[in-house]
Amino acid sequence: MTDVTSGRSADTLSRPFTVRGLTSRNRIAMAPMTRQFSPNGVPGQDVADYYARRAAGGVGLIITEGTYVNHPSAGTSDRVPRFHGEDALAGWAGVADSVHRAGGAIVPQLWHVGVTRAEGAPPVVDAEPVGPSGISLKGEPKGRAMTQKDLDDVIAAFADAAATAERLGFDGAELHGAHGYLIDQFLWSGSNHRTDAYGGSLVSRTRFAAEIVAACRAAVSDSFPLFFRLSQWKMDSYDAKLARTPEELDALLTPLAEAGVDVFHASTRRYWLPEFDGSDLNLAGWMKKISGRPTVTVGSVGLDGDFFGAFRGNGSAVTGVEQLLSRLERDEFDMVAVGRALIADPEWAEKTLGGRTGDITPFAAEMLSVLR
């Protein structure tokens, strides 16, 4: 396999990345992946060790799994970590400290699942699923449409979580606006049928997200960066599109950038696929070109199959990253988020940077059942 330590490609992957007060020692991030190893929503020492191993293995920036903000309808499992409550926050402080001692930077991903919440599920079993219009991602009646008070409460919950992340010593925060969860439910016409100021045109559908970003920006210091994860696809609707043209993507990104997003994280299933006809730029490349903000790319990095195969019990073989390095070298995007490859091998970053790709452990689906 290609020795990526030679030539400009290695230099490009190894160079530091800085945004506001956050500096990653290289361009490799760990992608957020829900693991459900936090009983009662509290991340323990095993979770801290899990993230610290990746930092010790060369990852520059850890983006944690999604963590529930403090709103009754935010979550749908009592094994997914929450970002509120004394015990959970003490656990997260330990995670941040462990990652820092291993040489990495770390940001929590702040999350509200919205109408995808299962009826009667923990952590708040009697909380009703809420969303923009009281319909599921399939367009069927579910939960209820959010009132203005609901909107205000959720905005405040995200802002409080961002401020808490800074207080606990995290290096920034990421807002989960992808994959058909609450923020994305407002962005997508398929789930947002509102007729008030939060629905209708694409720009109007960004209002809720922009208000969350602005509230978070006001709640933290100037040195604390905000990431925003965005996707076209949704769970159960993989062909969904927020923006079908660069012009529509511009209309979507501009209000978010103006509200205070520092970095856009473009979630795709395969990073090498072009987003729009007439250009080989992927979604992260278009986001950077349009917004002028740094971007993170993700999607089957270093593996030959996308992550949906893992849920069917499929493994993935290790692949080279030459195309990724070429794109990074020409500044199509600024950072590369790695998911399942880092579940399989905590030293993926160190091995890749050192040209030892032949030593990387391939991904197997059974690895999802343990935290290692």
Contacts in CASP RR format, 6 or more apart in sequence:
PFRMAT RR
TARGET T0000
AUTHOR 0000-0000-0000
METHOD contacts of the structure
MODEL  1
MTDVTSGRSADTLSRPFTVRGLTSRNRIAMAPMTRQFSPNGVPGQDVADY
YARRAAGGVGLIITEGTYVNHPSAGTSDRVPRFHGEDALAGWAGVADSVH
RAGGAIVPQLWHVGVTRAEGAPPVVDAEPVGPSGISLKGEPKGRAMTQKD
LDDVIAAFADAAATAERLGFDGAELHGAHGYLIDQFLWSGSNHRTDAYGG
SLVSRTRFAAEIVAACRAAVSDSFPLFFRLSQWKMDSYDAKLARTPEELD
ALLTPLAEAGVDVFHASTRRYWLPEFDGSDLNLAGWMKKISGRPTVTVGS
VGLDGDFFGAFRGNGSAVTGVEQLLSRLERDEFDMVAVGRALIADPEWAE
KTLGGRTGDITPFAAEMLSVLR
1 320 0 8 1.000
1 355 0 8 1.000
1 357 0 8 1.000
1 358 0 8 1.000
2 320 0 8 1.000
2 322 0 8 1.000
2 355 0 8 1.000
2 357 0 8 1.000
3 354 0 8 1.000
3 355 0 8 1.000
4 10 0 8 1.000
4 13 0 8 1.000
4 321 0 8 1.000
4 322 0 8 1.000
4 325 0 8 1.000
4 352 0 8 1.000
4 353 0 8 1.000
4 354 0 8 1.000
4 355 0 8 1.000
4 357 0 8 1.000
5 353 0 8 1.000
5 354 0 8 1.000
5 355 0 8 1.000
8 329 0 8 1.000
9 322 0 8 1.000
9 325 0 8 1.000
9 326 0 8 1.000
9 328 0 8 1.000
9 329 0 8 1.000
10 325 0 8 1.000
10 353 0 8 1.000
10 354 0 8 1.000
10 355 0 8 1.000
12 27 0 8 1.000
12 325 0 8 1.000
12 328 0 8 1.000
12 329 0 8 1.000
13 26 0 8 1.000
13 27 0 8 1.000
13 28 0 8 1.000
13 325 0 8 1.000
13 328 0 8 1.000
13 336 0 8 1.000
13 352 0 8 1.000
13 353 0 8 1.000
14 26 0 8 1.000
14 27 0 8 1.000
14 353 0 8 1.000
15 26 0 8 1.000
15 27 0 8 1.000
16 23 0 8 1.000
16 24 0 8 1.000
16 25 0 8 1.000
16 26 0 8 1.000
17 23 0 8 1.000
17 24 0 8 1.000
17 26 0 8 1.000
17 27 0 8 1.000
17 61 0 8 1.000
17 294 0 8 1.000
17 334 0 8 1.000
17 335 0 8 1.000
18 24 0 8 1.000
19 225 0 8 1.000
19 262 0 8 1.000
19 263 0 8 1.000
19 294 0 8 1.000
20 222 0 8 1.000
20 223 0 8 1.000
20 224 0 8 1.000
20 225 0 8 1.000
20 262 0 8 1.000
21 171 0 8 1.000
21 223 0 8 1.000
21 224 0 8 1.000
21 225 0 8 1.000
22 61 0 8 1.000
22 105 0 8 1.000
22 107 0 8 1.000
22 171 0 8 1.000
22 172 0 8 1.000
22 224 0 8 1.000
22 225 0 8 1.000
23 105 0 8 1.000
24 60 0 8 1.000
24 61 0 8 1.000
24 104 0 8 1.000
24 105 0 8 1.000
24 335 0 8 1.000
25 58 0 8 1.000
25 60 0 8 1.000
25 103 0 8 1.000
25 104 0 8 1.000
25 105 0 8 1.000
26 58 0 8 1.000
26 60 0 8 1.000
26 349 0 8 1.000
26 353 0 8 1.000
27 328 0 8 1.000
27 334 0 8 1.000
27 335 0 8 1.000
27 336 0 8 1.000
28 58 0 8 1.000
28 59 0 8 1.000
28 60 0 8 1.000
28 61 0 8 1.000
28 335 0 8 1.000
28 336 0 8 1.000
28 338 0 8 1.000
28 349 0 8 1.000
28 352 0 8 1.000
28 353 0 8 1.000
29 59 0 8 1.000
29 60 0 8 1.000
29 61 0 8 1.000
29 62 0 8 1.000
29 63 0 8 1.000
29 296 0 8 1.000
29 335 0 8 1.000
29 336 0 8 1.000
29 337 0 8 1.000
29 338 0 8 1.000
30 51 0 8 1.000
30 54 0 8 1.000
30 59 0 8 1.000
30 61 0 8 1.000
30 62 0 8 1.000
30 63 0 8 1.000
30 337 0 8 1.000
30 338 0 8 1.000
30 339 0 8 1.000
30 342 0 8 1.000
31 63 0 8 1.000
31 298 0 8 1.000
31 299 0 8 1.000
31 337 0 8 1.000
31 338 0 8 1.000
31 339 0 8 1.000
31 342 0 8 1.000
32 63 0 8 1.000
32 64 0 8 1.000
32 65 0 8 1.000
32 66 0 8 1.000
32 109 0 8 1.000
32 174 0 8 1.000
32 176 0 8 1.000
32 229 0 8 1.000
33 65 0 8 1.000
33 339 0 8 1.000
33 340 0 8 1.000
33 343 0 8 1.000
34 65 0 8 1.000
34 66 0 8 1.000
34 80 0 8 1.000
35 47 0 8 1.000
35 50 0 8 1.000
35 65 0 8 1.000
35 368 0 8 1.000
35 371 0 8 1.000
36 77 0 8 1.000
36 79 0 8 1.000
36 80 0 8 1.000
37 46 0 8 1.000
37 47 0 8 1.000
37 50 0 8 1.000
37 79 0 8 1.000
37 371 0 8 1.000
38 44 0 8 1.000
38 47 0 8 1.000
38 79 0 8 1.000
38 80 0 8 1.000
38 81 0 8 1.000
38 88 0 8 1.000
39 78 0 8 1.000
39 79 0 8 1.000
40 78 0 8 1.000
40 87 0 8 1.000
40 123 0 8 1.000
41 68 0 8 1.000
41 78 0 8 1.000
41 79 0 8 1.000
41 80 0 8 1.000
41 81 0 8 1.000
41 82 0 8 1.000
41 88 0 8 1.000
41 123 0 8 1.000
42 81 0 8 1.000
42 82 0 8 1.000
42 87 0 8 1.000
42 88 0 8 1.000
42 91 0 8 1.000
43 81 0 8 1.000
43 88 0 8 1.000
43 91 0 8 1.000
43 92 0 8 1.000
43 95 0 8 1.000
44 91 0 8 1.000
44 95 0 8 1.000
46 371 0 8 1.000
47 81 0 8 1.000
47 91 0 8 1.000
47 95 0 8 1.000
47 371 0 8 1.000
48 91 0 8 1.000
48 94 0 8 1.000
48 95 0 8 1.000
48 97 0 8 1.000
48 98 0 8 1.000
48 99 0 8 1.000
49 98 0 8 1.000
50 371 0 8 1.000
50 372 0 8 1.000
51 62 0 8 1.000
51 64 0 8 1.000
51 95 0 8 1.000
51 98 0 8 1.000
51 99 0 8 1.000
51 106 0 8 1.000
52 95 0 8 1.000
52 98 0 8 1.000
52 99 0 8 1.000
52 101 0 8 1.000
52 102 0 8 1.000
53 102 0 8 1.000
53 346 0 8 1.000
53 372 0 8 1.000
54 62 0 8 1.000
54 342 0 8 1.000
54 346 0 8 1.000
54 349 0 8 1.000
55 62 0 8 1.000
55 98 0 8 1.000
55 99 0 8 1.000
55 102 0 8 1.000
55 103 0 8 1.000
55 104 0 8 1.000
55 106 0 8 1.000
56 102 0 8 1.000
56 103 0 8 1.000
56 346 0 8 1.000
57 102 0 8 1.000
57 346 0 8 1.000
57 347 0 8 1.000
57 348 0 8 1.000
57 349 0 8 1.000
57 350 0 8 1.000
58 104 0 8 1.000
58 347 0 8 1.000
58 349 0 8 1.000
58 350 0 8 1.000
58 353 0 8 1.000
59 104 0 8 1.000
59 338 0 8 1.000
59 342 0 8 1.000
59 349 0 8 1.000
60 103 0 8 1.000
60 104 0 8 1.000
60 105 0 8 1.000
60 349 0 8 1.000
61 104 0 8 1.000
61 105 0 8 1.000
61 106 0 8 1.000
61 107 0 8 1.000
61 171 0 8 1.000
61 335 0 8 1.000
62 99 0 8 1.000
62 104 0 8 1.000
62 105 0 8 1.000
62 106 0 8 1.000
62 107 0 8 1.000
63 106 0 8 1.000
63 107 0 8 1.000
63 109 0 8 1.000
63 174 0 8 1.000
63 227 0 8 1.000
63 265 0 8 1.000
63 337 0 8 1.000
64 81 0 8 1.000
64 95 0 8 1.000
64 106 0 8 1.000
64 107 0 8 1.000
64 108 0 8 1.000
64 109 0 8 1.000
65 80 0 8 1.000
65 81 0 8 1.000
65 109 0 8 1.000
66 80 0 8 1.000
66 81 0 8 1.000
66 108 0 8 1.000
66 109 0 8 1.000
66 110 0 8 1.000
66 111 0 8 1.000
66 176 0 8 1.000
67 80 0 8 1.000
67 81 0 8 1.000
67 82 0 8 1.000
67 83 0 8 1.000
67 92 0 8 1.000
67 108 0 8 1.000
67 109 0 8 1.000
67 110 0 8 1.000
67 111 0 8 1.000
67 161 0 8 1.000
68 74 0 8 1.000
68 75 0 8 1.000
68 80 0 8 1.000
68 81 0 8 1.000
68 82 0 8 1.000
68 83 0 8 1.000
68 84 0 8 1.000
68 111 0 8 1.000
68 112 0 8 1.000
68 113 0 8 1.000
68 123 0 8 1.000
69 83 0 8 1.000
69 84 0 8 1.000
69 110 0 8 1.000
69 111 0 8 1.000
69 112 0 8 1.000
69 154 0 8 1.000
69 157 0 8 1.000
69 158 0 8 1.000
69 160 0 8 1.000
69 161 0 8 1.000
70 82 0 8 1.000
70 83 0 8 1.000
70 84 0 8 1.000
70 85 0 8 1.000
70 157 0 8 1.000
70 160 0 8 1.000
70 161 0 8 1.000
71 112 0 8 1.000
71 153 0 8 1.000
71 154 0 8 1.000
71 157 0 8 1.000
72 124 0 8 1.000
72 127 0 8 1.000
73 112 0 8 1.000
73 113 0 8 1.000
73 114 0 8 1.000
73 117 0 8 1.000
73 124 0 8 1.000
73 127 0 8 1.000
73 128 0 8 1.000
73 129 0 8 1.000
73 130 0 8 1.000
74 82 0 8 1.000
74 111 0 8 1.000
74 112 0 8 1.000
74 113 0 8 1.000
74 114 0 8 1.000
74 117 0 8 1.000
74 154 0 8 1.000
74 157 0 8 1.000
74 182 0 8 1.000
75 82 0 8 1.000
75 111 0 8 1.000
75 112 0 8 1.000
75 113 0 8 1.000
75 117 0 8 1.000
75 121 0 8 1.000
75 123 0 8 1.000
75 124 0 8 1.000
76 113 0 8 1.000
76 116 0 8 1.000
76 117 0 8 1.000
76 118 0 8 1.000
76 121 0 8 1.000
76 122 0 8 1.000
77 121 0 8 1.000
77 122 0 8 1.000
77 123 0 8 1.000
78 122 0 8 1.000
78 123 0 8 1.000
81 88 0 8 1.000
81 92 0 8 1.000
82 88 0 8 1.000
82 123 0 8 1.000
83 89 0 8 1.000
83 92 0 8 1.000
83 108 0 8 1.000
83 110 0 8 1.000
83 161 0 8 1.000
83 164 0 8 1.000
83 165 0 8 1.000
84 160 0 8 1.000
84 161 0 8 1.000
84 164 0 8 1.000
89 164 0 8 1.000
89 168 0 8 1.000
92 108 0 8 1.000
92 168 0 8 1.000
92 170 0 8 1.000
93 168 0 8 1.000
93 169 0 8 1.000
95 106 0 8 1.000
96 106 0 8 1.000
96 168 0 8 1.000
96 169 0 8 1.000
96 170 0 8 1.000
99 105 0 8 1.000
99 106 0 8 1.000
100 106 0 8 1.000
105 171 0 8 1.000
106 170 0 8 1.000
106 171 0 8 1.000
107 165 0 8 1.000
107 170 0 8 1.000
107 171 0 8 1.000
107 172 0 8 1.000
107 173 0 8 1.000
107 174 0 8 1.000
107 225 0 8 1.000
107 227 0 8 1.000
108 161 0 8 1.000
108 165 0 8 1.000
108 170 0 8 1.000
108 172 0 8 1.000
108 173 0 8 1.000
108 174 0 8 1.000
109 173 0 8 1.000
109 174 0 8 1.000
109 175 0 8 1.000
109 176 0 8 1.000
109 229 0 8 1.000
110 158 0 8 1.000
110 161 0 8 1.000
110 162 0 8 1.000
110 165 0 8 1.000
110 173 0 8 1.000
110 174 0 8 1.000
110 175 0 8 1.000
110 176 0 8 1.000
111 176 0 8 1.000
111 181 0 8 1.000
112 154 0 8 1.000
112 157 0 8 1.000
112 158 0 8 1.000
112 176 0 8 1.000
112 181 0 8 1.000
112 182 0 8 1.000
112 183 0 8 1.000
113 181 0 8 1.000
113 182 0 8 1.000
114 129 0 8 1.000
114 130 0 8 1.000
114 131 0 8 1.000
114 181 0 8 1.000
114 182 0 8 1.000
114 185 0 8 1.000
115 129 0 8 1.000
115 130 0 8 1.000
115 131 0 8 1.000
115 134 0 8 1.000
115 135 0 8 1.000
115 136 0 8 1.000
115 137 0 8 1.000
115 142 0 8 1.000
115 143 0 8 1.000
115 182 0 8 1.000
115 185 0 8 1.000
115 191 0 8 1.000
116 129 0 8 1.000
116 136 0 8 1.000
116 137 0 8 1.000
116 180 0 8 1.000
116 181 0 8 1.000
116 235 0 8 1.000
117 127 0 8 1.000
117 129 0 8 1.000
117 130 0 8 1.000
118 129 0 8 1.000
119 129 0 8 1.000
120 126 0 8 1.000
120 127 0 8 1.000
128 143 0 8 1.000
128 144 0 8 1.000
129 142 0 8 1.000
129 143 0 8 1.000
129 144 0 8 1.000
130 143 0 8 1.000
130 144 0 8 1.000
130 145 0 8 1.000
130 146 0 8 1.000
130 150 0 8 1.000
130 182 0 8 1.000
131 143 0 8 1.000
131 144 0 8 1.000
131 145 0 8 1.000
131 146 0 8 1.000
131 182 0 8 1.000
131 185 0 8 1.000
131 186 0 8 1.000
131 191 0 8 1.000
132 145 0 8 1.000
132 146 0 8 1.000
132 185 0 8 1.000
132 186 0 8 1.000
132 191 0 8 1.000
132 192 0 8 1.000
132 193 0 8 1.000
132 194 0 8 1.000
132 198 0 8 1.000
132 199 0 8 1.000
132 208 0 8 1.000
133 145 0 8 1.000
133 191 0 8 1.000
133 192 0 8 1.000
133 193 0 8 1.000
133 194 0 8 1.000
134 141 0 8 1.000
134 142 0 8 1.000
134 143 0 8 1.000
134 144 0 8 1.000
134 145 0 8 1.000
135 141 0 8 1.000
135 142 0 8 1.000
135 191 0 8 1.000
135 193 0 8 1.000
136 142 0 8 1.000
136 191 0 8 1.000
137 180 0 8 1.000
137 185 0 8 1.000
137 190 0 8 1.000
137 191 0 8 1.000
137 234 0 8 1.000
137 235 0 8 1.000
137 236 0 8 1.000
137 237 0 8 1.000
138 236 0 8 1.000
138 237 0 8 1.000
139 190 0 8 1.000
139 191 0 8 1.000
145 194 0 8 1.000
146 154 0 8 1.000
151 198 0 8 1.000
151 208 0 8 1.000
151 211 0 8 1.000
154 182 0 8 1.000
154 212 0 8 1.000
155 208 0 8 1.000
155 211 0 8 1.000
155 212 0 8 1.000
155 215 0 8 1.000
156 215 0 8 1.000
158 175 0 8 1.000
158 212 0 8 1.000
158 215 0 8 1.000
158 216 0 8 1.000
159 212 0 8 1.000
159 215 0 8 1.000
159 216 0 8 1.000
159 218 0 8 1.000
159 219 0 8 1.000
160 219 0 8 1.000
161 173 0 8 1.000
162 173 0 8 1.000
162 216 0 8 1.000
162 219 0 8 1.000
162 220 0 8 1.000
162 224 0 8 1.000
162 226 0 8 1.000
163 219 0 8 1.000
163 220 0 8 1.000
165 172 0 8 1.000
165 173 0 8 1.000
165 220 0 8 1.000
165 224 0 8 1.000
166 172 0 8 1.000
166 173 0 8 1.000
166 220 0 8 1.000
166 221 0 8 1.000
166 224 0 8 1.000
171 224 0 8 1.000
171 225 0 8 1.000
172 220 0 8 1.000
172 224 0 8 1.000
172 225 0 8 1.000
172 226 0 8 1.000
172 227 0 8 1.000
173 216 0 8 1.000
173 220 0 8 1.000
173 224 0 8 1.000
173 226 0 8 1.000
173 227 0 8 1.000
174 226 0 8 1.000
174 227 0 8 1.000
174 228 0 8 1.000
174 229 0 8 1.000
174 265 0 8 1.000
175 183 0 8 1.000
175 209 0 8 1.000
175 212 0 8 1.000
175 213 0 8 1.000
175 216 0 8 1.000
175 226 0 8 1.000
175 227 0 8 1.000
175 228 0 8 1.000
175 229 0 8 1.000
176 183 0 8 1.000
176 229 0 8 1.000
177 183 0 8 1.000
177 184 0 8 1.000
177 187 0 8 1.000
177 209 0 8 1.000
177 228 0 8 1.000
177 229 0 8 1.000
177 230 0 8 1.000
177 231 0 8 1.000
178 184 0 8 1.000
178 229 0 8 1.000
178 230 0 8 1.000
178 231 0 8 1.000
178 265 0 8 1.000
178 267 0 8 1.000
179 231 0 8 1.000
179 233 0 8 1.000
179 234 0 8 1.000
179 235 0 8 1.000
179 267 0 8 1.000
180 188 0 8 1.000
180 191 0 8 1.000
180 231 0 8 1.000
180 234 0 8 1.000
180 235 0 8 1.000
180 237 0 8 1.000
183 208 0 8 1.000
183 209 0 8 1.000
183 212 0 8 1.000
184 191 0 8 1.000
184 230 0 8 1.000
184 231 0 8 1.000
184 234 0 8 1.000
184 242 0 8 1.000
185 191 0 8 1.000
185 192 0 8 1.000
186 192 0 8 1.000
186 198 0 8 1.000
186 199 0 8 1.000
186 205 0 8 1.000
186 206 0 8 1.000
186 207 0 8 1.000
186 208 0 8 1.000
186 209 0 8 1.000
187 205 0 8 1.000
187 206 0 8 1.000
187 209 0 8 1.000
187 230 0 8 1.000
187 242 0 8 1.000
187 252 0 8 1.000
188 205 0 8 1.000
188 234 0 8 1.000
188 240 0 8 1.000
188 242 0 8 1.000
189 200 0 8 1.000
189 202 0 8 1.000
189 205 0 8 1.000
190 240 0 8 1.000
191 234 0 8 1.000
192 198 0 8 1.000
192 199 0 8 1.000
192 200 0 8 1.000
192 205 0 8 1.000
193 199 0 8 1.000
194 200 0 8 1.000
197 204 0 8 1.000
197 207 0 8 1.000
198 204 0 8 1.000
198 205 0 8 1.000
198 207 0 8 1.000
198 208 0 8 1.000
199 205 0 8 1.000
199 207 0 8 1.000
202 242 0 8 1.000
202 243 0 8 1.000
202 248 0 8 1.000
202 251 0 8 1.000
202 252 0 8 1.000
203 251 0 8 1.000
203 252 0 8 1.000
203 255 0 8 1.000
206 251 0 8 1.000
206 252 0 8 1.000
206 255 0 8 1.000
206 256 0 8 1.000
207 255 0 8 1.000
209 228 0 8 1.000
209 255 0 8 1.000
209 256 0 8 1.000
209 259 0 8 1.000
210 255 0 8 1.000
210 256 0 8 1.000
210 258 0 8 1.000
210 259 0 8 1.000
211 259 0 8 1.000
213 226 0 8 1.000
213 228 0 8 1.000
213 256 0 8 1.000
213 259 0 8 1.000
213 260 0 8 1.000
213 261 0 8 1.000
214 259 0 8 1.000
214 260 0 8 1.000
216 226 0 8 1.000
217 226 0 8 1.000
217 259 0 8 1.000
217 260 0 8 1.000
220 226 0 8 1.000
225 262 0 8 1.000
225 263 0 8 1.000
226 260 0 8 1.000
226 261 0 8 1.000
226 262 0 8 1.000
226 263 0 8 1.000
227 261 0 8 1.000
227 262 0 8 1.000
227 263 0 8 1.000
227 264 0 8 1.000
227 265 0 8 1.000
227 296 0 8 1.000
228 256 0 8 1.000
228 261 0 8 1.000
228 263 0 8 1.000
228 264 0 8 1.000
228 265 0 8 1.000
229 265 0 8 1.000
229 267 0 8 1.000
230 242 0 8 1.000
230 252 0 8 1.000
230 264 0 8 1.000
230 265 0 8 1.000
230 266 0 8 1.000
230 267 0 8 1.000
230 287 0 8 1.000
231 266 0 8 1.000
231 267 0 8 1.000
231 268 0 8 1.000
232 240 0 8 1.000
232 241 0 8 1.000
232 242 0 8 1.000
232 243 0 8 1.000
232 268 0 8 1.000
232 275 0 8 1.000
232 283 0 8 1.000
233 239 0 8 1.000
233 240 0 8 1.000
233 267 0 8 1.000
233 268 0 8 1.000
233 269 0 8 1.000
234 240 0 8 1.000
238 269 0 8 1.000
242 248 0 8 1.000
242 249 0 8 1.000
242 252 0 8 1.000
243 249 0 8 1.000
243 251 0 8 1.000
243 252 0 8 1.000
245 276 0 8 1.000
246 276 0 8 1.000
246 286 0 8 1.000
246 290 0 8 1.000
249 286 0 8 1.000
249 287 0 8 1.000
249 290 0 8 1.000
250 290 0 8 1.000
253 264 0 8 1.000
253 287 0 8 1.000
253 290 0 8 1.000
253 291 0 8 1.000
253 293 0 8 1.000
254 291 0 8 1.000
256 264 0 8 1.000
257 291 0 8 1.000
257 292 0 8 1.000
257 293 0 8 1.000
261 291 0 8 1.000
261 293 0 8 1.000
262 293 0 8 1.000
262 294 0 8 1.000
263 293 0 8 1.000
263 294 0 8 1.000
263 295 0 8 1.000
263 296 0 8 1.000
263 334 0 8 1.000
263 335 0 8 1.000
264 284 0 8 1.000
264 287 0 8 1.000
264 288 0 8 1.000
264 291 0 8 1.000
264 293 0 8 1.000
264 294 0 8 1.000
264 295 0 8 1.000
264 296 0 8 1.000
265 295 0 8 1.000
265 296 0 8 1.000
265 298 0 8 1.000
265 337 0 8 1.000
266 282 0 8 1.000
266 283 0 8 1.000
266 284 0 8 1.000
266 285 0 8 1.000
266 287 0 8 1.000
266 295 0 8 1.000
266 296 0 8 1.000
266 297 0 8 1.000
266 298 0 8 1.000
266 333 0 8 1.000
267 298 0 8 1.000
267 299 0 8 1.000
268 275 0 8 1.000
268 282 0 8 1.000
268 283 0 8 1.000
268 284 0 8 1.000
268 297 0 8 1.000
268 298 0 8 1.000
268 299 0 8 1.000
269 299 0 8 1.000
269 300 0 8 1.000
269 306 0 8 1.000
269 307 0 8 1.000
269 308 0 8 1.000
270 299 0 8 1.000
270 300 0 8 1.000
270 306 0 8 1.000
271 282 0 8 1.000
271 284 0 8 1.000
271 297 0 8 1.000
271 298 0 8 1.000
271 299 0 8 1.000
271 300 0 8 1.000
271 301 0 8 1.000
271 324 0 8 1.000
271 336 0 8 1.000
272 282 0 8 1.000
272 323 0 8 1.000
272 324 0 8 1.000
273 282 0 8 1.000
274 280 0 8 1.000
274 281 0 8 1.000
274 282 0 8 1.000
275 281 0 8 1.000
275 282 0 8 1.000
275 283 0 8 1.000
275 285 0 8 1.000
275 286 0 8 1.000
276 286 0 8 1.000
279 286 0 8 1.000
281 289 0 8 1.000
281 332 0 8 1.000
282 297 0 8 1.000
282 327 0 8 1.000
282 332 0 8 1.000
282 333 0 8 1.000
283 297 0 8 1.000
284 295 0 8 1.000
284 296 0 8 1.000
284 297 0 8 1.000
284 298 0 8 1.000
284 332 0 8 1.000
284 333 0 8 1.000
285 295 0 8 1.000
285 297 0 8 1.000
285 332 0 8 1.000
285 333 0 8 1.000
287 293 0 8 1.000
287 295 0 8 1.000
288 294 0 8 1.000
288 295 0 8 1.000
288 331 0 8 1.000
288 332 0 8 1.000
288 333 0 8 1.000
288 334 0 8 1.000
294 333 0 8 1.000
294 334 0 8 1.000
294 335 0 8 1.000
295 333 0 8 1.000
295 334 0 8 1.000
295 335 0 8 1.000
296 333 0 8 1.000
296 334 0 8 1.000
296 335 0 8 1.000
296 336 0 8 1.000
296 337 0 8 1.000
297 324 0 8 1.000
297 327 0 8 1.000
297 332 0 8 1.000
297 333 0 8 1.000
297 335 0 8 1.000
297 336 0 8 1.000
297 337 0 8 1.000
298 336 0 8 1.000
298 337 0 8 1.000
298 338 0 8 1.000
298 339 0 8 1.000
299 306 0 8 1.000
299 307 0 8 1.000
299 337 0 8 1.000
299 339 0 8 1.000
300 306 0 8 1.000
300 307 0 8 1.000
300 316 0 8 1.000
301 321 0 8 1.000
301 324 0 8 1.000
301 336 0 8 1.000
301 337 0 8 1.000
301 338 0 8 1.000
301 339 0 8 1.000
301 341 0 8 1.000
302 318 0 8 1.000
302 319 0 8 1.000
302 320 0 8 1.000
302 321 0 8 1.000
302 324 0 8 1.000
302 338 0 8 1.000
302 341 0 8 1.000
303 316 0 8 1.000
303 317 0 8 1.000
303 318 0 8 1.000
303 319 0 8 1.000
303 340 0 8 1.000
303 341 0 8 1.000
303 362 0 8 1.000
303 363 0 8 1.000
304 316 0 8 1.000
304 317 0 8 1.000
304 318 0 8 1.000
304 319 0 8 1.000
305 314 0 8 1.000
305 315 0 8 1.000
305 316 0 8 1.000
307 339 0 8 1.000
307 340 0 8 1.000
309 315 0 8 1.000
309 316 0 8 1.000
309 365 0 8 1.000
310 316 0 8 1.000
310 340 0 8 1.000
310 363 0 8 1.000
310 365 0 8 1.000
310 368 0 8 1.000
311 365 0 8 1.000
312 365 0 8 1.000
313 365 0 8 1.000
314 365 0 8 1.000
315 362 0 8 1.000
315 363 0 8 1.000
315 364 0 8 1.000
315 365 0 8 1.000
316 340 0 8 1.000
316 362 0 8 1.000
316 363 0 8 1.000
317 362 0 8 1.000
318 341 0 8 1.000
318 357 0 8 1.000
318 358 0 8 1.000
318 360 0 8 1.000
318 361 0 8 1.000
318 362 0 8 1.000
320 357 0 8 1.000
321 352 0 8 1.000
321 357 0 8 1.000
324 336 0 8 1.000
327 333 0 8 1.000
328 336 0 8 1.000
338 348 0 8 1.000
338 349 0 8 1.000
340 363 0 8 1.000
341 348 0 8 1.000
341 360 0 8 1.000
341 363 0 8 1.000
342 348 0 8 1.000
342 349 0 8 1.000
343 363 0 8 1.000
343 367 0 8 1.000
343 368 0 8 1.000
344 360 0 8 1.000
344 361 0 8 1.000
344 362 0 8 1.000
344 363 0 8 1.000
344 364 0 8 1.000
344 367 0 8 1.000
345 351 0 8 1.000
345 360 0 8 1.000
345 361 0 8 1.000
346 372 0 8 1.000
348 360 0 8 1.000
351 357 0 8 1.000
351 358 0 8 1.000
351 359 0 8 1.000
351 360 0 8 1.000
352 360 0 8 1.000
END
